[in-house]
Amino acid sequence: MPERIDYDAKIPNNVNLADDRRLQRALEGWQPKFMNWWGEMGPTLQTHGVYLRTAVSVGREGWAHFDHVNVPDYRWGIFLAERDPDRRIAFGEHAGEPVWQQVPGEYRADLQRLIVIQGDTEPASVEQQRLLGLTAPSLYDLRNLFQVNVEEGRHLWAMVYLLHAYFGREGRDEAEGLLLRNSGSPDAPRILGAFNEETADWLAFFMFTYFTDRDGKYQLGTLKESSFDPLSRTCEFMLKEEAHHMFVGTTGVDRVVQRSADLIREHDTLDIASHGGIPLDIIQRYLNFHYTVSLDLFGSETSTNAANYYTAGLKGRWQETRRKDDHKLTDDSRDLDRPNGDGTWTSDELQAILLLNLDLRGEYTADCQTGVNRWNKILADADLDFRFKLPHPGFNREVGINSGHHITPDGNIVDEATWEASRHRWLPTAEDLTFVRSLMHPVYERGKIASWVAPPRQGINGKPFDYEYVHLT
């Protein structure tokens, strides 16, 4: 598997596509459909060049090139991380055997389903964010939006390659379906609920790239452990690109919190809405919403499907090879907290292999807490007493054992009337959304930025903040 990427090919790749003419023709047939989808569902803002990162290699060093690119001319392609010829299966009933270079017949349907679900999330976020370019707070932020969008489009290519190369006619049909479903469509919505939510303002975009893209990191991390080696290497390279998306979210919320803290100190009031800032309680409500809809993406806490995927070697745990157990989990157990109708909690001891979704969700929650700690440090450094909190994992849930219960951010189980009476304190209200959207005016002058967000500490690839990241005229 070559490290360098062949950019002379019609579809850039490092999978020797030229050696498989049938596959090449099939993917070249899908390419114009992708471009039609991008034209209809991609960014609406017309530009004349965006300072973008383009992958030129899959090695550890110097894998990306930066330059201004006309977005429709971006070279989407197929890139897999280098193959380890000695790699062996790390978990499940096949542990110790060589990893698979082809799809085993008995796992074909399950592997195809896992790839389709992952593939369905990639174009969804592009669709959710298609209007944001019209209200970017700076050229720096506009550039980051386009970077996220083009790489999510490439991640779609990554999954489509696997479907075309390894799943025959059914895979090609599924690849077509990835372009036919659309975020929020009443007739053909995206498969997972969070990818049908609106991303209508930039605070929502920063929360999405912090919380929802972080879910993507953990899902890709479990697929990277897969015994199906092409899927593993595909996800390994996707994780490299995904890191920037989470950087956009982390530093984006940093900058919103910093600007709000500065305005609070300047005007000696938490009510900074009239001064062009976003009050801290609104930021907390956005955090509550985006964190909890992202928790739903982990699925039900107990899952026989996840257990079967693990036993078969299709999908591992986060950092599977670093775990200090038998990697089979048939004799291990852990506790699951379950809400009761009488307002109490029960702790059940279950087989660990049935709680793999809970295990992954726990890793994710710990990671999310690091962001909350960052944002609280900004407030502490400004001598402000307000502190952000992750809500209880049972709060505002549509999936799993907590759905159907009314659980407060502190973890108290209450009746529906009590919950609804306080809903406006916990989740963004219509007034919150209207207010935040009222701040969303585009700022396209070099070195300028909107009133509600602080400038970044540093630019992209060593460039200053006032660099012309996007050519608009």
Residue, then its C-alpha position, 0 to 999 in steps of 0.5 A: m500500500p503506497e504512502r504517497i497518493d496518486y493525484d494523476a488519477k481521475i480519483p486520487n487514491n493510494v489503493n492502486l485503483a488503476d489495477d482494478r478497471r472494473l472497480q475504477r469504472a464503478l467509482e468513476g460512475w459514482q463520482p458525478k453523482f457525488m458532485n451533483w449532491w455536493g452542488e445541491m446539498g453542499p455549502t451555498l456560499q460561492t468563493h474563489g479559493v479557500y486555504l485548504r488542507t489536502a492529503v498528499s500522503v498517509g504517512r506519519e510526517g508531512w501528510a498534508h499540503f496547504d494552498h488556496v483551492n476552488v472548493p468544487d475543484y477539491r480532489w476528493g479521493i480514497f486514502l487508506a493508512e499503511r498496511d501492517p503485514d503482521r497485524r493480527i485480530a486483537f479480540g473476540e473468538h478469532a483473537g490471534e488469527p491474521v486480520w482479514q483482507q476480504v469480507p468473511g461470508e458469515y459477517r458480510a451483512d453485519l460489516q456492510r451495515l456498520i459501514v453504511i451507518q458510518g457512511d451515512t453520518e459523513p454527508a449529513s453534517v455537510e448538509q446540516q452546515r450548508l448555510l453557515g458560510l453566509t454568517a461566518p464570524s471571520l474569514y478564519d472561521l469560514r476557512n475552517l467550515f470549508q475544511v470540515n465540509v470537504e473532509e466530511g465529503r472525503h470520509l463519504w468517499a472512504m466508506v463508498y470505496l469499501l462498499h464498492a470494492y468489497f460488497g458487490r451489487e448490494g454495496r453499490d446500491e447502498a452507496e447510491g442510497l448515501l446520496l439519496r437520504n438527506s439530513g432532515s428530509p421528511d421522506a428519506p432522513r439520515i439514519l441517526g437522529a443527531f444528523n437530522e438536527e439543524t445546525a443553524d448558527w455558529l455556536a451550534f456548529f462549534m458545539f457540533t464539532y466538539f460533541t458530535d464529531r467527538d462521538g465520530k472519533y470514538q465510533l471510528g476508533t472502534l472500527k479501527e480495531s476491526s478484524f476487516d483490515p481495509l475498514s481498519r486502515t480506512c478509519e485510521f486515516m479518517l481519525k487523522e483528519e477528524a482531529h482538526h474538526m474537534f479542534v474547531g469545536t474545542t477552540g470555537v467554544d473556547r473563544v465564545v466563552q472568552r468573549s463572554a467573560d471579557l464582556i461580563r468583566e467589562h460591563d460588570t453584568l452577566d446579562i451581556a446580550s445587549h452588549g453583543g455577547i452570548p450569556l453563559d446560561i445560554i451556552q450551558r443550554y446549548l452544551n446540554f442539548h448537543y451533549t445529550v443528542s450525541l449520547d444517543l448516537f452510542g445506542s442503547e446501554t445494553s446491546t446484543n448486536a454490539a456484543n455479537y460484533y465484538t465476539a465476531g471481531l467486527k468492532g472493538r473497544w476504544q484502544e482495544t489493544r491497550r486494555k488489560d483483560d482477556h479481550k473476550l469479556t465472557d466472564d467479566s461484569r459491570d454495573l448499570d444504573r437503571p431509572n425506576g418509575d418511582g423516582t429511584w435508581t437501581s444498579d444491575e450487574l450485567q455481563a460486560i460484553l452486553l455493555l459495550n456501548l456503555d463502555l464506549r460512552g464512558e470513554y467519550t464522557a471523560d473526554c468531553q469533560t476535558g473541554v468543560n474543564r478548559w471552558n471553566k478555566i477561562l471563567a476562573d481566570a476571569d474571576l467569574d463564579f459561573r461554571f459549566k457542567l455536563p448534565h447527567p447521562g440520563f437527561n434529555r435522552e431519546v435512546g436507551i434505558n433513560s428514554g421515557h423517563h424525565i431526568t434532570p441535569d442533576g440526575n433526579i427522576v421527576d414527573e413530566a409536569t415538573w420536567e416540562a416546567s423547568r425545560h426552559r432552564w435546561l435546553p435552548t428556548a425559541e428565544d435563545l435560538t432567535f437571539v443567537r441567530s440575531l448575532m450571526h452577521p457575516v464578517y468577511e474583512r481580513g483581520k475583523i471578527a464578530s462581536w460574540v466571539a474572540p479571535p483565535r490565539q493562532g492561525i492555520n498552518g502558521k498563518p496570522f489571523d488576518y491572512e486572507y484565508v478565503h477569496l470572496t471576490 
